């Protein structure tokens, strides 16, 4: 078991440092303070009162300032930082962004970089060093077929995910470095096995809503699902297909393909080659 597990950032509660902005609450507080300083002021409820107008104008800029403070707080949080802010945070971890690497991919690699302090013995260390070998590495699958033997399956960002020979060689070269590979490990690096599948569903919809709009929305949602499951060792469940295709105004979803849940092996990745959405409009 790895000594470090990258947390599910989506499960973290909103940080307390980020304030929920409320313009009306700001105005109420400013008027209350004005009354404390000037007890005789009693026309704050009048929208045309010059002092109220001034408070509203200044309250707007206070709202902007508070928003800027929120932005500054987000810039130093690994969960929210983006662009160059994320680059500077990553420097604390000794990690540099690949050219063209997205914020999401870079953030995941930064969190995984703590594994680099160990030799590539823990699973997380193997994964970090494999990902750090080349920007084309999308995912890594690890298996131990026998004691002392480690198989690293590489998934590419290109095409259906099949890793090219030069990409496999780049990962192998990094993992074989003396300061990375444990002396007791026999490491094999290979392309991940790609298993293609198709998604074919029929949406049952009532008369009225434009079927083409519902069809497009379902196809987009299914495409997002398929892309998210294109990783080594992941699964595509029929329930997730039904949930994705069940967009607004859809009454039922019938799945023709796949016929059953698809669960990839540790060295395998599922690739959706086509998505078909048929429509059945109820009378």
C-alpha positions as CSV (number, residue, x, y, z in Angstrom):
1,X,0.0,0.0,0.0
2,X,1.4,3.4,-0.9
3,X,2.3,5.7,1.9
4,X,0.5,8.6,0.1
5,X,-2.8,8.7,-1.6
6,X,-3.8,11.8,-3.6
7,X,-7.1,13.0,-2.1
8,X,-10.3,13.4,-3.9
9,X,-10.3,17.2,-4.2
10,X,-14.0,17.2,-5.2
11,X,-14.9,15.8,-1.8
12,X,-13.2,18.6,0.2
13,X,-15.5,21.1,1.8
14,X,-15.3,24.7,0.6
15,X,-12.4,26.4,2.5
16,X,-13.5,28.8,5.2
17,X,-11.1,31.5,3.9
18,X,-13.3,32.0,0.8
19,X,-16.1,34.3,1.8
20,X,-19.6,34.0,0.3
21,X,-20.3,37.4,-1.2
22,X,-23.5,39.1,-0.4
23,X,-24.0,42.7,-1.6
24,X,-27.2,43.3,0.3
25,X,-25.6,42.2,3.6
26,X,-22.7,44.6,2.9
27,X,-25.2,47.5,2.5
28,X,-27.1,46.5,5.7
29,X,-23.9,46.4,7.7
30,X,-22.7,49.8,6.3
31,X,-26.0,51.5,7.1
32,X,-26.0,49.9,10.6
33,X,-22.6,51.4,11.2
34,X,-23.7,54.7,9.9
35,X,-26.6,54.7,12.4
36,X,-24.1,53.9,15.2
37,X,-22.1,56.9,14.3
38,X,-25.1,59.2,13.7
39,X,-28.1,58.0,15.8
40,X,-30.3,60.7,14.3
41,X,-30.0,59.2,10.8
42,X,-33.4,57.6,10.1
43,X,-33.9,57.8,6.4
44,X,-31.7,54.9,5.3
45,X,-34.7,53.0,4.0
46,X,-35.3,55.7,1.3
47,X,-33.7,54.6,-2.0
48,X,-33.3,58.3,-3.0
49,X,-31.4,59.3,0.2
50,X,-27.9,60.6,-0.8
51,X,-26.2,58.9,2.1
52,X,-27.8,55.6,1.1
53,X,-26.8,56.0,-2.5
54,X,-23.3,56.7,-1.4
55,X,-23.3,53.5,0.8
56,X,-24.5,51.5,-2.2
57,X,-21.8,52.9,-4.5
58,X,-19.1,52.3,-1.9
59,X,-20.6,48.9,-1.1
60,X,-20.2,47.9,-4.7
61,X,-16.5,48.5,-4.6
62,X,-16.3,46.7,-1.2
63,X,-17.9,43.7,-2.9
64,X,-15.2,43.9,-5.7
65,X,-12.5,44.1,-3.1
66,X,-13.8,41.1,-1.2
67,X,-14.0,39.2,-4.4
68,X,-10.4,40.0,-5.1
69,X,-9.5,38.7,-1.7
70,X,-11.3,35.5,-2.5
71,X,-9.4,35.2,-5.8
72,X,-6.1,35.7,-4.0
73,X,-7.0,33.0,-1.5
74,X,-7.9,30.6,-4.3
75,X,-4.6,31.3,-6.0
76,X,-2.7,29.7,-3.2
77,X,-4.9,26.6,-2.8
78,X,-3.9,23.5,-4.8
79,X,-7.6,22.8,-5.3
80,X,-8.3,26.2,-7.0
81,X,-5.1,27.6,-8.4
82,X,-4.8,27.8,-12.1
83,X,-2.4,28.9,-14.8
84,X,0.7,30.6,-13.5
85,X,-0.6,30.5,-9.9
86,X,-0.6,26.7,-10.1
87,X,2.9,26.8,-11.7
88,X,4.3,28.7,-8.7
89,X,2.6,26.3,-6.2
90,X,4.0,23.4,-8.1
91,X,7.5,24.8,-7.8
92,X,7.2,24.1,-4.0
93,X,6.9,20.4,-5.0
94,X,9.8,20.5,-7.5
95,X,7.4,19.9,-10.4
96,X,7.3,21.8,-13.7
97,X,4.4,21.8,-16.1
98,X,4.8,20.1,-19.5
99,X,4.1,22.2,-22.5
100,X,0.4,22.1,-23.2
101,X,-0.4,20.2,-20.0
102,X,-3.9,21.1,-18.6
103,X,-4.4,22.5,-15.1
104,X,-6.3,19.3,-14.1
105,X,-3.6,16.9,-15.3
106,X,-0.8,19.1,-13.9
107,X,-2.6,19.4,-10.5
108,X,-2.9,15.6,-10.3
109,X,0.8,15.1,-11.1
110,X,1.7,17.8,-8.5
111,X,-0.2,15.9,-5.8
112,X,1.5,12.6,-6.9
113,X,4.9,14.2,-6.8
114,X,5.3,13.6,-3.1
115,X,5.8,10.0,-4.1
116,X,9.0,11.0,-5.9
117,X,10.8,11.2,-2.5
118,X,10.7,7.4,-2.5
119,X,12.4,5.1,-4.9
120,X,10.0,3.6,-7.4
121,X,9.0,0.9,-4.9
122,X,5.5,2.2,-3.8
123,X,2.9,2.1,-6.5
124,X,2.5,5.9,-6.4
125,X,6.2,6.4,-7.0
126,X,6.1,4.2,-10.1
127,X,3.1,6.1,-11.3
128,X,4.7,9.5,-10.7
129,X,7.9,8.7,-12.5
130,X,6.1,7.2,-15.4
131,X,3.9,10.3,-15.8
132,X,6.9,12.5,-15.4
133,X,8.7,10.7,-18.2
134,X,6.7,12.3,-21.0
135,X,3.8,14.6,-21.5
136,X,2.0,12.1,-23.6
137,X,1.5,9.7,-20.7
138,X,-2.2,9.8,-19.8
139,X,-2.3,7.0,-17.4
140,X,-0.4,4.1,-15.8
141,X,-1.4,0.7,-14.7
142,X,0.7,-1.4,-12.3
143,X,0.7,-5.1,-11.6
144,X,3.0,-7.5,-9.8
145,X,2.8,-10.8,-11.7
146,X,5.3,-12.4,-9.2
147,X,7.4,-11.2,-6.3
148,X,10.2,-8.9,-7.5
149,X,8.5,-8.3,-10.9
150,X,6.7,-5.1,-11.7
151,X,4.7,-4.5,-14.9
152,X,4.0,-0.9,-15.9
153,X,1.3,-0.5,-18.5
154,X,1.3,2.9,-20.3
155,X,-1.7,4.7,-21.7
156,X,-1.1,7.5,-24.2
157,X,-3.1,10.7,-24.7
158,X,-3.0,10.1,-28.5
159,X,-5.6,8.3,-30.5
160,X,-7.2,5.4,-28.7
161,X,-4.5,5.4,-26.0
162,X,-2.1,2.9,-27.6
163,X,1.4,3.9,-26.4
164,X,3.9,4.2,-29.2
165,X,7.3,2.4,-29.1
166,X,9.1,5.7,-28.4
167,X,6.7,6.6,-25.5
168,X,7.2,3.2,-23.9
169,X,11.0,3.6,-24.3
170,X,10.9,7.0,-22.7
171,X,9.0,5.6,-19.7
172,X,11.3,2.6,-19.5
173,X,14.4,4.9,-19.6
174,X,13.2,6.9,-16.6
175,X,12.1,4.0,-14.5
176,X,15.4,2.2,-15.1
177,X,17.5,5.0,-13.7
178,X,19.7,3.9,-10.7
179,X,18.2,6.5,-8.4
180,X,14.6,5.4,-9.2
181,X,14.4,1.7,-9.7
182,X,14.9,-0.5,-6.6
183,X,17.7,-3.0,-7.2
184,X,15.3,-5.9,-6.4
185,X,12.7,-5.0,-8.9
186,X,12.6,-6.4,-12.5
187,X,10.6,-3.8,-14.3
188,X,8.7,-4.4,-17.5
189,X,7.2,-1.5,-19.4
190,X,4.6,-2.1,-22.1
191,X,1.6,-0.4,-23.8
192,X,-1.7,-0.7,-22.0
193,X,-4.0,-3.1,-23.8
194,X,-6.8,-1.1,-25.5
195,X,-10.3,-2.6,-25.6
196,X,-12.7,-0.8,-27.9
197,X,-16.4,-0.7,-27.2
198,X,-19.4,1.2,-28.5
199,X,-22.2,2.9,-26.6
200,X,-25.7,2.5,-28.2
201,X,-28.8,3.7,-26.4
202,X,-32.4,4.5,-27.1
203,X,-34.0,7.5,-25.4
204,X,-37.7,7.3,-24.7
205,X,-39.1,10.8,-24.6
206,X,-42.6,12.4,-24.5
207,X,-44.1,14.3,-27.4
208,X,-43.3,18.0,-27.2
209,X,-39.6,18.5,-26.4
210,X,-37.4,18.7,-29.5
211,X,-35.9,15.2,-29.8
212,X,-32.8,16.5,-31.6
213,X,-32.0,18.8,-28.6
214,X,-32.4,15.9,-26.1
215,X,-30.4,13.6,-28.4
216,X,-27.5,16.1,-28.6
217,X,-27.5,16.6,-24.9
218,X,-27.4,12.9,-24.2
219,X,-24.6,12.3,-26.7
220,X,-22.5,15.0,-25.1
221,X,-23.1,13.6,-21.7
222,X,-22.2,10.1,-22.9
223,X,-19.0,11.4,-24.5
224,X,-18.0,13.1,-21.3
225,X,-18.6,9.8,-19.4
226,X,-16.6,7.8,-21.9
227,X,-13.7,10.2,-21.8
228,X,-13.6,10.1,-18.0
229,X,-13.4,6.3,-18.0
230,X,-10.5,6.2,-20.6
231,X,-7.9,5.2,-18.0
232,X,-6.0,2.1,-17.1
233,X,-8.0,-0.3,-14.9
234,X,-11.2,1.7,-15.0
235,X,-14.8,0.4,-15.6
236,X,-17.8,1.5,-17.5
237,X,-21.0,0.4,-15.8
238,X,-24.5,0.2,-17.4
239,X,-25.9,2.3,-14.6
240,X,-23.5,5.1,-15.3
241,X,-24.4,5.0,-19.0
242,X,-28.1,5.2,-18.1
243,X,-27.5,8.0,-15.7
244,X,-25.5,10.1,-18.2
245,X,-28.1,9.6,-21.0
246,X,-31.0,10.4,-18.7
247,X,-31.0,14.1,-19.5
248,X,-34.0,16.4,-18.8
249,X,-37.3,15.2,-20.2
250,X,-36.1,11.7,-20.9
251,X,-38.5,9.1,-19.5
252,X,-36.4,6.0,-20.0
253,X,-33.1,4.8,-21.4
254,X,-32.6,1.5,-23.1
255,X,-29.0,0.3,-23.5
256,X,-28.2,-1.9,-26.5
257,X,-24.4,-1.8,-26.2
258,X,-22.5,-2.7,-24.2
259,X,-24.5,-5.7,-23.1
260,X,-23.0,-5.8,-19.6
261,X,-20.7,-3.8,-17.3
262,X,-17.1,-3.5,-18.7
263,X,-14.3,-3.8,-16.1
264,X,-10.8,-3.3,-17.4
265,X,-7.8,-5.3,-16.1
266,X,-4.9,-3.6,-14.3
267,X,-3.0,-3.3,-17.7
268,X,-6.1,-2.5,-19.8
269,X,-8.0,0.6,-20.8
270,X,-11.5,0.9,-22.3
271,X,-11.8,3.0,-25.4
272,X,-15.2,4.2,-26.7
273,X,-15.0,4.1,-30.5
274,X,-18.6,5.2,-31.2
275,X,-21.7,6.6,-29.5
276,X,-25.2,6.1,-31.0
277,X,-28.3,7.7,-29.6
278,X,-31.6,6.7,-31.1
279,X,-34.9,8.3,-30.2
280,X,-38.4,6.9,-29.4
281,X,-41.1,9.5,-29.1
282,X,-44.1,8.5,-27.1
283,X,-47.5,9.2,-28.7
